[in-house]
Amino acid sequence: MPADIHDSRLRGVVAVIIRDGRFLVIHRSQFVRAPGMHCFPGGAIEATDADEATAVRRELLEELHVEVDPRWRIWRSVTPWNVALSWWLTELDPAAKPRPNPLEVESCCWLTADEIRGLPEVLASNLEFLDACDAGAARLVAEAGL
């Protein structure tokens, strides 16, 4: 991937939340870009966001009404529409109950990687992320010293 991938004006964040071997996945509403698609939660980094972690927190609060703790960036990619994404491993309190904001999210659920791959309409970048996980390119667990 080019070193200047994140110099783009269009940047976004993705929250990767795992519980019991399942990923939190949203079904996008009809009112957002790529309507009806399944993906991990996230969105654009706004000028008011202090940093990527702030954007992750804001997006999850907006989309699912939950507070999260972004732990570390685990991967980077560029979407087909040229948005540079930073993928963040994110913690969600086990007692938290995501409530979709209907303007952005139709529904949410917990799925395994294989279940995500089997969805009829999933964003290509999400499949690329799962492939990166399989190849060891995305760090889903803490390494010694973190």
Secondary structure, DSSP 8 states (H G I E B T S, - for coil): --TTGGGSS-EEEEEE-EETTEEEEEEE-TTSSSTT-EE-SEEE--TT-SSHHHHHHHHHHHHHS--EEEEEEEEEEE-TT--EEEEEEEEE-TT------TTTEEEEEEE-HHHHHT-SSB-HHHHHHHHHHHTT-S--S--TT-
